[in-house]
């Protein structure tokens, strides 16, 4: 009885003609791949904006022999009131843009930085220790947003303390932006490929349905059924299957996406100054997944099933109308 009622609702019996399970499963797999690709693109853009933006405003200055006098007195003895090389370089940084933050790393901070390579023996040592390793003074400069250090900064500091090394991270920022742009371009090509696969699948499915129902469609068309009616029946059927498949694939993709968010949460939390343990605990809440996912990614994932339905609807409309035009 239910089969007969289904046929009455669908005059072309498309529920039996179109390979429902095959189209649904294929669109679900395509939606799964599209969701992962979209997540990768959003993640690349977010990380590039976070890390590249911060690196562009960072300048690191190394001052060898920081405790030596800026101007060597006779006999190598620092004259009374004469600045050390590190203090002279720090005082010369007044030429930086207003709002710049200058921080000189302490011996403890330098020891923490060098511990992975030289062990923990440098922790707590001072320049006056008998076995102290000669370390340069390291000045960390954070520039305000959209500002650059003077082009002659290294020359000016070398005049005060020869041998000063100035490391600008703007070059790395440019490379990070180029890498992010290439990743976004690859993600765009992958999305276009996914759209092409969905179009091809829909076209093959529609042509199979037209071939199997050729006699019925020819009869209805000869009795006066319009091209729009027949194409609309096919298009609504494929669009509904594509929407369900795209929704299923998107939901399935949320499982690995949630796992990736838990893995990357400590990195983004430390960048924002939030303890990693606190962020991991917050991810275990009921709304953790939606709260930790970027808003643009949520919007993109929500649009994927609609995009799949639209692609299938347009493809089916085009193929059916072209097929009907060729009828005698």
Secondary structure, DSSP 8 states (H G I E B T S, - for coil): -HHHHHHHH-TT-HHHHS-HHHHHHHHHHHHHHHHHHHHHHHHHHHHIIIIIHHHHTEEEEEESSTTSBSS--GGG---TT--BHHHHHHHGGGGS-TT-EEEE--HHHHHHHHHHHH-GGGTT--TTSTT-----EEEEEE--TT----TTHHHHHHHHSTT-EEEE-HHHHHHHHHHHHHHHHHHHHHHHHHHHHHHHHHHHHHHHHHHHTHHHHHHHHHTT--HHHHHHHHHHHHHHHHHHHHHHHHHHHHHHHHHHHHHHHHHHHHHTT--HHHHHHHTTSTTHHHHHS-HHHHHHHHHHHHHHHHHHHHHHHHHHHHHHHT--
